Amino acid sequence: MSLKEFSYNGPGHAAAQLRHLTIRQLRSLAALSAKGSVTAASGHLGLTQPAVTQQLRQLQDLAGLPLVQRTGDGMLLTEAGKEVLTLAERVEAAIMDCQGALDLLAGRTGGSVHLGAVSTAKYFVPHAIAAFSKRYPKIEIKLTIGNREEIREAMHGYDLDFAVMGRPPADVSVDVRQLGRNPHIIVARKGHWLEQDSGLSLTDLVHETFLTREPGSGTRTLMEGMFQKSDLEPIIGMEMSSNETIKQAVIAGLGIAFISAHTVAHELAEGRLVVLDVAGLPIVRQWYVIRRSDKVLLPPAQAMFDFLGSEGSNYLPDLPELDGR
């Protein structure tokens, strides 16, 4: 299929014409964007290639601008195509919301909530979900865990109702509820040679090996910013995508770690890890519950959003090791 198969009218009529588009046309564009070719899109949709081509041609004609272009990497969306794809995502989200509302009204379900959370938050979010579920046992909850970049990217769409993360994304308009304090510390294994020292500076740590999260995680970004402010560069020993792996590696003596205190509360209480007394620490950030400003929450999701905003801090781990710091 060549680009010239997609004819389009001149600008000026789009505002009047787009109201005539169909869901099938939008889904054809979304499938083409995801699969990269009409052949793959038709297979995904269960339609013939001519049928998908026709839907795309009609949609492009209604838009009045070219929506796709052929490249060496396949069929890609133009800027106009990306705008229409955003519309498609919003329509699909609205359909799902409507279906949820109808199921709720019909008594078929108590409703559902799709919650996202950065991986560091997994140490308290399940406890908050359990408390909410006791109060609303009929509401189905889906939890998606990812690093900061993954959750930030998910917030660009409409699949998530809201997310728990440490810093709101700057490139999405969001509504925010503050959930609680998120202190970051440096931990070492019990018996580390710096355990008994007080008033350490970052300079005292430049010869230590740091075990860190992968680039793109909020904790890694915060650590790098901390050292950059002091014109220092930490020695990175290993990069790991799991806080659990980092904790076990520190306990094994492979290095030290800059980490959210909420991820190591149990290990600190059990004495398997210790907090190094470093000047300027802990660095305290905030946990937030975040939703897209244009995301309409159905009653179940709104109830959980309000619950986390008002009571979520009750489920943060206790950190007696940081009292007085």
N, C-alpha and C positions, 0 to 999 in steps of 0.2 A: 504494500500500500504506500503510495507516495503522498507527499504533503499536498500536492495540487488537488488531490481528491477531496480535501477539506476546503471547500470554497467558503467565503464569508462575505457578508455585506459590509458596507462602510460604517464608521462610527456614527452615533447620533440616535440610533434606534434601539440601543440595548436596554435602556431603562424600561421602555414599553414592551419589549419582546421577552425579556427574561422571565416575566410572570407566566409565560406559557411553557416553560421548561418542565420536564418530567423527572421523576425519581430515577427511572431507568436510564435516562441520559446522564444524570449525575453519577450513577453507579458505574456506568461505562467509563466515564472520565477517571473516576477513582481507581477502577481496576487497571486502566491503562497506565496510570501513574505508578501503581504498585508493582505491576508485572513487566512494564517496559515495552510491550508489543501488543498489537491487536490480537494476534494469535493466542498469546498467553492470557490476555484479558478475556477473550471469548471462552476459553476453557474454564477460567475461574468463575465466570458468570453463568456457564451452561448455555450459552447462546452461540449462534453461528458467527463467523467472522463478518459476513456482510451485514448481519443485524447490528453488531457492535459498531461497525464503520458508519452505518446509517445513523445510529444514535449520536455518535460523536460529531458527524457532519451537521446534524440538526441542531445540536447544542451550540456548536461554533457559529452557526448561522444566526442563532438567537442572540449570542453574545456580541456579534458584530466585530469580533477581533479573533485573530488566530490563537488557538488554545494549546496546540501541540506543534512540536518541531522535531524533525528527524536529526539525530546525531549519531556519532560513532558508537555511543553507548545505548542506542535504541531511541524510542520515542519519548521525548521529555516535554514537560509542560512549560509554556511560556509564562511570563509574569501574569498575563490575563488568565491563563489556565490555572495557575496557583490560587488566584482569587476565587475562581469558580470552585476549585477543590475545597477551599475553606468553607464555602457555602454548603458543599456536599457533606462535609463533616458535621456541620451544625444541623443540617436537616436530619442526618442519621441519628445524632444525639437527641434531637427533639422527638423523633419517632420512638426511640427507646424510652425516653421520659414519659411520653404519652402511654406507651404500652404498660409501663410500670404503674402509672396512675390508674389506668383501667383495671389492671389486675388487683390493685389495692381496693378500688371501689367495689369490684365484684366479689371481694372476699377470698380471691384465689391465693393471695399472698399477703404478708405483712409489709411487702416492699423490699427493696434491696438498696445497698450502699456499696459503692466502689471507692475504697480508700487507698491512697498511695502513701508510702513512707520511705524516707531515706534509710539505708541499712542500719545506721547508728540508732535510729528510733525503735528498732525491733525489740529493744530490751525493755520497753515500757508500753508501747502501743498495744500489744496483745492483751496486757492486763486491763487497759482502758476498754478495749473491745469486749472483754469478758464481762466487765461491770455493766457496760451498755446493753449487752445481750441479755443479762439477767432482768433488766428493766423493760426491754423490748424483745422478747424471745422470738417473735414471728419475723423479725427483720433479718434478711439474709445479708451477710457482709462478706465482701471480697477484698482481700488485702494484697496489694502489689508492692514488693520491696525492690529497691534499686539504689544505685548511688545517686549523688546529687544531680549529675548531668542526665541520667536516665529519667529521674522524676521530673526535672525541669522540662525535658523534651516532652514527656507525657502531658504536662500542663499546657502545652501548645494545642492539644486536641481537647476533645470533650468527653473522652471515655471516663476519666477519673471525676468523681464528684468533688473531691478535695484531697489535699495531701498534707502530711506532717513533715516539715523540713526546717532547717536551721536558718536559712536566709531566703526571703522571697525572690523569685526570678525577676530580673530587671526588665525583661523583654516581653512580659505578659501582664496585662492589667488584672490585678487580683484584689480580692477582699481578704483581710488578714485578722485572725484572732490570736492573741498571745497565749501560749500554753504554759510556759515555765522556763526556768533558767537552765542553761546547758553549759556547765563548766568544763574546760579543757585543761588537762594536766599532762605531766610527763611521768611515766611509770617505769620501774625497773624491777627485776626479780628480787625476792627477799635475799638479803645478804650482799647486795651490790655494794661496791666499794664507796659509792657516794651516798649511801642510804642515811648515814648519820650526819652528813654535812648539812649546814643550814645557810641560807642566803646565797645559794649558788647563782651564778650568772650564766647566760647562754654561752659566753666564752669558755666557761668551764666544761661545756658539753661538746665543743667542736671536734674533739677526738673520739667521741662516743659514736657508735654505730646506731642509726635510727632505722627502725622497722616501720614502714609506712603503708598507707592505703595507696591505691592506684591514682595516677593523675586524673583529675576530674572530680574526685571526692571532695566534699566540703572540708573535712578534717585535714587532708593533704594541703589544700589551698590555704587554710588558716595557718598551718605550720610554716609553710614557705614564706608567707607574709610576715610572720613573727621574726624569722631569721633575717629576712631582707631589711627590715627596719633597723636591725643592728649591724647591717653590712657583713653578715656572716652567712656561711653556707654549710648546712649539715651534711654529714656523711650518710648517704642512703645505702643501707646494706641489702635490704630486700623489699620489694613491692608486693603487697598482698591485697586481694580483693575482699578479704573477710576479716572483720575485727576478731573473730574467734581464733583465726590462725595467728594473727598478730599477738594476741594474749598468750597463746601457747608458746610461741617463739620467744617472747620476752621471758616467760617463766623458765624456758629451757636455757636462757642465758645467751641468746643470739644477738641481743641488743636491747635498746630502750625504745620507748614509743611515746609520741605525742598523740593523745587520744581523748575522746570524750569520757569524762569520769563516769557517766551513766553506763558505759559499756564494760567497766571493770569493777563495778560496785561489789559484786560477790567475791571476786578474787582479792580485793583489798580487805574485805571483812574477814576472809579466811586466812589472810596473811601470806598469800602466795605472791602477791605483788605489793610494792610500796610506792608511795608518792614521793618523788624527789622535790626537795624544797628549793624551787627556782624563783628568783626575783621576778615579779611581774605575772606570776601564775597563781591561781588559775586564770585563764582568759575566759571570761563569761560571755557567752552568746545566749540567744533566746531560741526556744522552740516555738514554732508557729503552726497554726492550722490555716491552710491557704486554699482558696477556690478562685476560679476564674470569675471576674466581675460579671461577665455575660452568661455564666452558667446558671441556669434556673434549677434550684434544688427542690426535688419533691419532698413532701413532709418527712419521710424516713431519713433522708440525707440531711435535711435541715436540722432534724432532732439530734443527729449524731454530731453535726458541725457545732451546734450550740453546746452539746454535752462536753465535747473536748475543749471548747473555749472556756467553759465555766468550771469544769471539774477535772480536766485532763491532768493538771499539775499534781493531783492527789496520787497519781500512779507513777510519778518519777521516782527512781530509786533513792533511798536515803544514803547520804554521803557524810557520815560522822567524821571520816578522815580529813575532811576539808573544813570542819568547824574552826572558826577563828582565823582562817586564811583569807 
